[in-house]
């Protein structure tokens, strides 16, 4: 820990890490229902790539009113990066078609595509209707 209140810590690897396998780290919060913000500074030695970026995560458990809409809300994340061109993106389209046609009729859904940027199909999640499904399939 960096401070006595144990709100700041620094972690380092004991040896060189090769990215040919996953690096897993488990952080257990003392009070998981309390709002928690975690900041990780990017590696200044990295010239580009994900390790060079700062990372901020926010964890919270909201309190829902009993009258809150309890329908499922499903968000499809679609990788549109360069590695997904050709056959890969065609497989994504086919899979998305199957998933969309299999959604429960009382749900809401959204499709978010990401690559070097991201964009959502709708301004906000939409009720699953024939019209919204057809828009998603275009």
C-alpha positions in Angstrom: 0.0 0.0 0.0 1.1 3.6 -0.7 -0.9 5.1 2.2 -1.8 4.0 5.8 -5.6 4.2 4.9 -4.9 1.4 2.3 -6.7 3.4 -0.4 -3.7 3.3 -2.8 -1.5 0.4 -3.8 1.0 -0.5 -6.4 1.5 -3.9 -7.9 4.4 -5.1 -10.0 5.3 -8.5 -11.6 8.2 -10.3 -10.1 9.5 -11.3 -13.5 9.1 -10.5 -17.2 5.7 -11.4 -18.6 5.2 -12.9 -22.1 1.8 -12.3 -23.6 1.5 -15.8 -25.0 -0.9 -16.6 -22.1 -3.5 -14.8 -19.9 -2.4 -12.7 -17.0 -5.1 -13.0 -14.3 -5.4 -10.9 -11.2 -8.2 -11.1 -8.6 -9.0 -8.1 -6.4 -11.4 -8.8 -3.5 -13.1 -5.7 -2.1 -13.7 -5.5 1.6 -17.2 -4.1 1.0 -18.3 -5.1 -2.5 -21.6 -3.2 -2.3 -19.8 0.2 -1.6 -18.9 2.4 -4.6 -15.4 1.7 -5.6 -13.2 3.5 -8.2 -10.0 2.0 -9.4 -7.3 3.9 -11.4 -4.4 2.2 -13.2 -1.8 4.4 -14.8 -0.7 3.4 -18.3 2.9 2.1 -18.8 5.0 5.1 -19.9 7.5 2.6 -21.5 4.9 1.5 -24.0 4.8 3.7 -27.1 1.3 2.5 -28.3 -1.3 -0.1 -27.6 -3.6 -0.8 -24.7 -0.9 -1.0 -22.1 0.0 2.6 -22.7 -3.4 3.9 -21.8 -4.6 4.9 -18.3 -7.6 2.8 -17.1 -10.4 3.8 -14.8 -13.1 1.4 -13.6 -16.1 2.2 -11.4 -18.0 -0.5 -9.5 -21.3 0.0 -7.8 -24.4 -1.8 -6.9 -27.4 0.5 -7.5 -30.5 0.3 -5.3 -33.5 -0.3 -7.6 -37.0 1.0 -7.0 -39.6 -1.8 -6.9 -41.3 -0.2 -9.8 -38.2 -0.4 -12.0 -38.7 -2.1 -15.4 -37.6 -5.7 -14.8 -37.4 -6.7 -18.5 -34.1 -8.1 -19.8 -31.9 -5.6 -21.6 -29.4 -7.2 -23.9 -26.5 -5.4 -25.4 -24.6 -7.0 -28.3 -20.9 -5.9 -28.6 -19.6 -6.3 -32.1 -15.9 -6.1 -32.8 -15.4 -4.2 -36.1 -11.7 -3.9 -35.9 -9.4 -4.8 -38.8 -8.9 -8.3 -37.6 -12.6 -9.0 -38.1 -12.7 -8.4 -41.9 -13.7 -11.0 -44.4 -14.9 -14.3 -43.2 -14.8 -13.3 -39.5 -17.3 -10.4 -39.9 -19.6 -12.6 -42.0 -19.6 -15.1 -39.1 -20.5 -12.3 -36.7 -23.4 -11.2 -38.9 -24.7 -14.8 -39.1 -24.4 -15.2 -35.4 -26.1 -11.9 -34.7 -29.0 -12.9 -37.0 -29.5 -16.1 -35.0 -29.3 -14.2 -31.6 -31.7 -11.4 -32.8 -34.3 -13.9 -34.0 -34.0 -15.8 -30.7 -34.6 -12.9 -28.3 -37.5 -13.0 -25.9 -40.4 -10.8 -27.1 -40.5 -8.8 -23.9 -36.9 -7.6 -23.9 -35.0 -4.5 -24.9 -31.8 -4.6 -27.0 -29.0 -2.6 -28.4 -26.0 -3.3 -30.7 -22.7 -1.5 -30.1 -19.9 -1.8 -32.6 -16.3 -1.1 -31.7 -12.9 -0.9 -33.4 -10.8 2.3 -33.4 -14.1 4.0 -32.4 -17.5 2.8 -31.2 -21.1 3.5 -32.1 -24.5 2.3 -31.0 -27.2 1.3 -33.4 -29.9 3.1 -31.5 -29.8 6.2 -29.3 -30.9 4.0 -26.4 -31.9 0.3 -26.1 -35.2 -0.4 -27.9 -38.1 -2.7 -27.3 -37.7 -5.9 -29.3 -40.3 -5.6 -32.1 -40.4 -6.7 -35.7 -39.5 -3.1 -36.7 -36.5 -2.8 -34.4 -35.2 -6.3 -35.4 -35.5 -5.4 -39.1 -33.5 -2.1 -38.4 -30.8 -4.2 -36.7 -30.6 -6.6 -39.6 -30.1 -3.9 -42.2 
